[in-house]
Amino acid sequence: MKFLVIEQDLRVSGTSQGIISRSFLAKLRIAYPDSIIDVVYLKQYASEDRLDLLPVDSIEEYILDLKIPFFTKWLNKIYWRFFHISLTRRHIHNVYGAYIGKIDYEKYDHIFIRSAGLNHETILGAKNLPILKKAIVNFHDPFPLFWYAGSTSILTSLELFKLKEMYQVVSQAKTLMSSASLMSEDMQSLYGCRKKFYFLPHQYNESVFDLSDVSNVLKKNKKIVISYHGAIMFGRNIQILLDAYQELVENNPLYEENTAFVIRTKGIDLKELAEKYSKVSNIVVLYTLNFSNSCNEQMHEADINIILENGPLYCNILVGKAPFLGAIQKPILSISPERSEMRRIITDNQFIASYSDKDEIKQKLENLIINRMNSDEAVYPFGDYFGDEKFKIMLDKVLFASNEY
């Protein structure tokens, strides 16, 4: 079997999509060890991505020139106001399309076009190209931004034209999929298409990373360390969690003496967050780390890891860190809205609490702390959901999908 995977992000740090995409290639190799896997990597700028660690047969790497010509920028100021079409976006998609259009796609049995970020350039760059007839189009996030859970984007005429543009891709593609069951259901409804949206969860595989850098790992100085690594965006609320933890510490000397909460985050004013909880010495607010240091800190120093889903009302995406946290076999606490992907895949209710209920968060966090004080045995919050066998089963549903709804 011959696979072609068109990727936009294979970075080793600074992005969840790079980690997810690298792991997808590793899991694809495990699922089909004797297959040919070729990769076309369309990147926006030069970066050192350790492509030598990826178990593929070939990688064609291209750095795209996405600089917008002056005349296009000038004309766009007028054009989008009258026609609600962005010429700058169209120029970027045409650049991607020029590379995708040169691919000899007919020699492959299966073709994945994988999006990255919120703009979906690889997918939209393939619009109206014959490769789409054989392509499995993977949505990393919903599109356009207005439909992203937790987004404050306004529904404008330009957003509606983006939706119309993506509908053409959806109509032309062979197979459609996302990483979450809820997202696939929502996208199925949003685009109103007669093709089924399949889903294939994000994965994590350690073999495609170099985790030797531990230079900035914060060594634990308490018996139990609670840890959150990630951005604060799209309605994620860490303060209700910290408020719950603060009450635990202030009301019980056992927790004050034996626990710490380390936050490594971006997308929020760290100084303001640190000042708010400055009276609680157990709460440590720090900048994010590169992937190697972050992995090691969560694997070896943390005892309980935190997931913040988008919110506050629903989260239809699968957060990128979930498969990694599933792989390290430690307790997690997912702070989640009532309608969320985590609520579908976490097998034990002790590992999930509601965004809107501080008492529930406090109770479940306390239970996890007590349990971890008494035992450091491996736990499996997601069961076998991210296992190799499960991946192969779900992958085959996508590869040999019927387009009938």
C-alpha positions, 0 to 999 in steps of 0.5 A: 500500500502506498500512502501520501501525507501532505503536512503543514506542521511537523515541528517538534516544539511550540505547537500541538499540531506538530506533535500530533502530525509526527505521531500520526506518521509513527502510528501509520507506520505501526499500523502498516509496517510494509507500506510506502509512506511519502510526505510532502511538507509545506511550511511557512518558514525555515525551522529545524524539525528533526525529520530524520526521526520520522519513519517514512520513506521520503519527505519533500520539504518546501518553504513557501513564499507567502509574502503578499504582493503590494498591488494585491494588498492595495486592491484587497482594501477595496475588493473585500468590502464589495465582494466579501472575498479576501484577495490576500487569503486567495493569494496564500491558497494559490501558493499552496495550490501551486505545490499541491497541484504538481504532485503525482497523486495517481500513484498512491492508494491513499492520500491524507491532506492534513490541516494545521492551525485555524486557517486550513491553508493546505485544505483550501489550497487543494480546492478545485484540484483533481487530487481532492477526488482521492484525498482524505481531508483532515480537519484539525479544527473547525472552520471558519473561526466563528464556529470554534468553541470558545471563539469571540469571532463575529459572524461576518459576511467574510466568514460566511464566504469562507464557509462557502469556499470550504463547502466546495472542498468538502463536496470535492473530497473523497473522504472527510474526517476530524480528530473528535467524534463531536466535531465530526457530528458538528461539521456534518451538520454545519456543511450539510453534506451527504458524505459522512465525517469520520473521526480519527483521534490525535495520537502520541508516539515517543519514538519521533521525538528527542526528549534528551533536553531536561535543562529547564525541568523544575524538580519537585520539592513537594510530595504531590505536584499538580501540573498544567502545561498549555495555553489559556485561550478559547474560553479555558478557565484556569482560575476556577481550578486555582481557586478550588486548590487555594481553598484546599491549601488554606483549609488543610495544613496537609495539602499546604505542606505536601502539595504544589501546583505548577502552571506553565502557560501562555495566552494570558498575563502571567504577571497578573495571574501570579499576583492574584495567587501570590499569597499561596506559595504552593502555586507557581506560575511559569513560562512554557517550555520546549517540548522535551523539557515539558514532557519530562516535567509532566512525566517525571516530576508531576503527579497529577496533570490537568487538562483544560478544555475549551469552554464554557458551554461546549468543546467539540475538539480533542485537545492535543495533549490528551494522547500524551497524557494518556501515554504516561499513565498518570492521573489527570483532571479534565476541567470540562464543559457539559458537552465535551469530547473528554466526557465521551472518552474518559472512562472513569468519572473521577478524572473529570469535573465541570467548568461551572462547579468549583465544589466538584473540582475541589472534591475531585482534586482532593480525591486525586491528591489523597489517592496519589499520596497512597499509591503511585501505580499506573492509571489509564484515564482513557482506557485503550482509546489511544492504543495502537490496536484501536488506532488501526481499527479506526484508521481502517474505517477512514481508509476504506470508508464509504461516502454514503451518509 
